[in-house]
Amino acid sequence: MSETSIAKTVYWQPLHDMLDPARNKTQTLAGFDDEFVDLADYILRITHRIWEQKNIGACYDYYADFCPVHTLGGYADSVDVVIQNTLKTIAAFPDRSLIGEDVIFREEANEVYYSSHRITSIMTNKGPSEFGAPTGKTGRVTTIADCMCKNNKIFYEWLMRDNSFLIAQLGISLDDAAAFQANFSLSNTFTQWINEEYSRTAANEASLGDDLSEQDKPWGDFAKAWAENLFNKRMFNQLSHFYKPNAAVQWPGGRQATGNAAISGMLIKWLASCPDANMVVDHVCVTHYDQNRVHLALRWGVAGHYNATDAKYAQFNQQPHYILGASHFEIEDGRIAREWTVFDEVAALANLMRKLPNEAEA
């Protein structure tokens, strides 16, 4: 059994206990500061320092000078831009608090550590934001941040946020938020990245390696089968192979479903907006708790052609459509008991308005 095979539960633990763990090191964490007992501790502590304590300059300590950050709405690759974006977010939502719900992680080759961190943020929109003018309303949003870390620094990140659920609470329509974002200029690097991701995903070329441990390989197979059978082959009669009868699922935009009938209906309705979609799973990591319970994190992409299920979006029909997403599963006795899936529907609609990915690349 590896040193990372058994982990401490993060979900809704008291913050004091998380930031002052009364436990010995459970990971060696080569190259990291001695204060961190494992990767979950590292992620939770640095997130608290940057966002809760407003020590934004700590990004210089915990982000590499060159650190690509991919989102569905833009791209950054330097610690200075990370700091600028953090300042803008806090200016728009100055009371933002972050509740760490889970950190699913594993050690990869060459002393690289991979973390998938799920966060609930509660915040009030007091200043201009990426969605428009301030509304003065308070909202709650789920975020999943996947980070690659080495030598005490994050050097690569993928960021997924359920912005469509947030703006609904802020009183901003999806159309208005997407139209506002569609006016933002995008870098050539972002345009190249999303076109390449679309082409790779549509061709079913996953970047998922075969470097999972023997203990974790069955869960990598589970994740790939979940994507292939449900999303690519549309075999929803197999849903019960993956979900417990009373499974509870949270998807973007406030979608909630409990039980196999509701889950299959929600997924089918979502797939109808991109009926030729292909999903690839690009990364899997697993945290083990006991013989009957594991937490599984997937980072995935979906590519296909948009099909409006609402007539007002018919103008975007047949445009190439790419989604960067992440899912967290709590698995009990071999099947999903709880799921959180996150992607940015605001950015996805803004990209349709911009006609991204490019038709020529599709």
KAVEN-V780783 format. One record per helix or strand. SS is the DSSP state (~ for helix, > for strand). FROM is the first residue (numbers start at 1). LEN is the number of residues. If there is no record, write none. Layout:
BEGIN
ss->[SS;SS]
from->[FROM;FROM]
len->[LEN;LEN]
END
This chain:
BEGIN
ss->[~;~;~;>;>;~;>;~;>;>;>;>;>;~;~;~;~;~;>;~;>;~;>;>;~;>;>;~;~]
from->[15;39;56;63;74;79;97;109;113;129;132;138;153;163;174;188;214;236;243;252;255;260;278;293;311;320;335;345;359]
len->[5;14;7;9;5;14;11;3;12;1;1;13;9;8;9;15;19;7;9;3;4;15;13;13;6;13;8;10;3]
END
